[in-house]
Amino acid sequence: MNLAILQARMTSSRLPGKVMAPVLGEPMIGRQLERLRRSKRIDMLVVATSVDASDDPLAAYIERLGLPVYRGPLDDVLERFRGAAALLPGAAAVVRLTADCPLADPGLIDQVIEHHHAVGADYTSNTLGTRTYPHGLDAEVIRTQVLIEAAELAADPYEREHVTPYIYRRPQTYKLAGVARHDSWAALRWTVDLPEDLVFVREVYAKLYPFDPAFTSEAVVALPVNSAKVPA
């Protein structure tokens, strides 16, 4: 079984409250969850937020959607993931996703999951080494026991905040695997960190969603507005 954990909080330093910002009439995180639910390889989807009072509205919204919510430390996100992973004890793998990616591609996530199991990796992502996917389509898959081990051993605050560096920084200890595109889309920026990123995402949804709620990454690339570029 594969457990997907979507980490989310309201206290983003650059764009506070972005996960609840409206995108075509729904909170941005709701739009992302709608896309994630189309995955064929995710067996359970959990939103992991913090116990901080600022995240109360977010947790209440997720519960209204009928999805499980795990609340843990605000800054120790690795510990938050360990707690969320306990909600599905039989999971062979944990899929790490972040709530600033409302254009998430469920087919790509499935591809990363499938490759992870096919090669027997401890950690698999589509960002390992040279990036070939847009910023905002990131997906990481971690063997559950390895995630628990990282939570027990990681001491670096950076590794605890960003969940997976303890693992991918140690290729001599863990088996790492990657998924890449033949033709790179690395220059495209689809993540939401800044106000202009949110404007771009809203434009994408306005142009594509009414005609095809399950629009593809290829459809985004083909838009006349094209994709936001990663700053030089």
N, C-alpha and C positions, 0 to 999 in steps of 0.2 A: 504494500500500500504506500501511497505517496501523499504526504501532508504538505499543503502549501500554506505558508505563513506570510501574510502581508503586513509589514510593519508600517505603522501610521501614528502621527502625533499632530497636534494642533500648533505646537510652538516652533514651527520652522523659523530659523533666524532671518532668512531672506524674504520669505513670503508667508507670514503667519496666517494660519487658518486655511491654507491652500487646499487641503484635502476635502474641505467642505465648501469650497468655492463652487458656485453653480456653473454647470456645463450643460447647456440645452435643457435647463429646467430641473436638473438633478445634481446633487453634490458630486464633485469630481471623483471621489472615491467610489461612489455608487456606479458611475459609468465604468470605472476600471473593473469593479467586481462583476459587473454584467459581462464584460469580455472574458474575465478569468473563469467564469462559470461555464464557458464553452470548451474548456480544456477537456480532453478525453482521458488524460492520464492522471489528473488530480482527483484523489479519492475524498479528500476533506480539505476545506478552505477555512482558515482561521484568521481573524484580524488581531494582531498583537499591538496593543497600545499601552499607555502608561497608567499608573495609579494617580497621576497628577490630576487635580480638579479641572484643569484646562481641557482634559480629554473626555470629560463627562458627556458633552454633547455628541462627540464622535462615537463613543461607546453606545450611547442610547440609539443613535441612528443605525448602527450596524445590527444591534439587537432587533430593531424594527424590521430589518431586512430578513431576519430569521437566520442569521449567521452567528456562529460562536465567536465570542470575544475573550481574549486573555489579556489581563492587565498586570503589568509588572513594572520594574524600575524604569524611570524616564531616560536615564543616561546609560545604564548598563543594558544595552539592547541584546547582547549575547545571553545574559541571564534571562531576559524576557523571552528569548527564543527557546531556551531550555524549558522554561515553564510551559510555554505554548505547545512544545513537542510532546509533553506528557498527556495532552488531551487525546492523542492517538498512539497509545503505547506500541501497537503492532506495526507502525510505519517503518518501512525499510529506508525511506529517504524523506528529507525535508527540503522543500522548494522555497528558497528565500526570494521574496518579491518586496518592492517598496512602493508606497502609495503616491509617489510623484510621477507615475508612469501610466496615465490614463489611455494611452494608445497601445497598451500591452497586447502582444500577439499570442493567442492561445496555441496556435499551431507551432510556433517557435518554441514555446515553453514545453510542449509535448515532445518536440524533437530533442531538446536538451535532456529531458527526463529519460527518454528512450536510449539515448547514447550513454548516459550515466550507467544505466543498468546493463546495457550490452557489453560495455568494456569493464565492468566491475570496479568503477572508480570510487574513491572516497569523496571527491569533489569534482564537479563538472560545471562549467559555465560557458557563456558565449562572449565573455570579455577577457578570457585568459590569453595572455600574450598580446598580439596585435589585434586591436578592435576592428571588427568588420561590420557590426550592426549599429544602428543609431543609438545615441545616448537616449535612454528611455525604453529600450527593449531588453534590458538586462534581465537575465535569469540565472540563478545559481541553484544547484542541487547538491545536497550534502548527505552522506550516509548518516543516519540518525545517531549511531553510536559515536561517530567522529564529532558531530556537533556537541554531544554531551561531554566528550573528552575535552574539547576546546573550552567549553564553559567551565570545566574544572581547573584547567591549567593556565589559561590566558591571564596574564597580569598587566600587560600593556593597555592603558586606557583606550588607545586607538583601536586595538583589537577587540575590546569589549564593546565599544560604540558601533563598530562597523561589522561585527558578527563573524565574518569569514576570513579576515587577514591571517589569523593565527594558523589557519589550515593552509591557505595557498602560499604563504611565506615559507612553508616547510615541505618542499617537494621531495626531500630526502626521507621524510616520514610518511607522507600521504600520497596516494596515487591520484594525480590530477589529470583531468581530461578537458578538452575544449571542443566547441562547435563553432564553425566559421562559415561565412559566405564566400563564394568564389569571387563575386564582384562586390567590392566594399561599399557600404553605406555609412562608414564611420564618420563622415563629415556632417551627418544630419543630427539635429538636436531635437528630440521629442520629449525630453523630461521637463517637468515644471518646477523651476527654482525661482524664476523671476517673473514679473508682471507680463513681459512680452511673450514668455513661454505660454502663459495661460491664454493670452490673446490668440496665439497660433493654434492651440488645442481647440479652443472654441470655434475657430474658423473651420478646422477640419471636421468637427462634429456637425456644424451647420451645413456644410456642403455634402457630407457623405451619409450621416446617420439616418436622415429622413427617408432615403432611398434604399439603404442597406445597413441595418443596425449591426451586422456582423462584418462591416467593411474590413478589407485586408490592409496589410502594410504596403503592398504594391499599389493599392488605390490611393494611399496617402502620398506616396512618392510621385504618383502621376498627377496630383492636383496642380492646377495653375498657380496657386499660391506657393507651391512646392513646400519644402521642409525648411524649418529654421536651421541655420548653420551653427556649428560649434564655433564660439569665438576664437579668433586666431591667437 
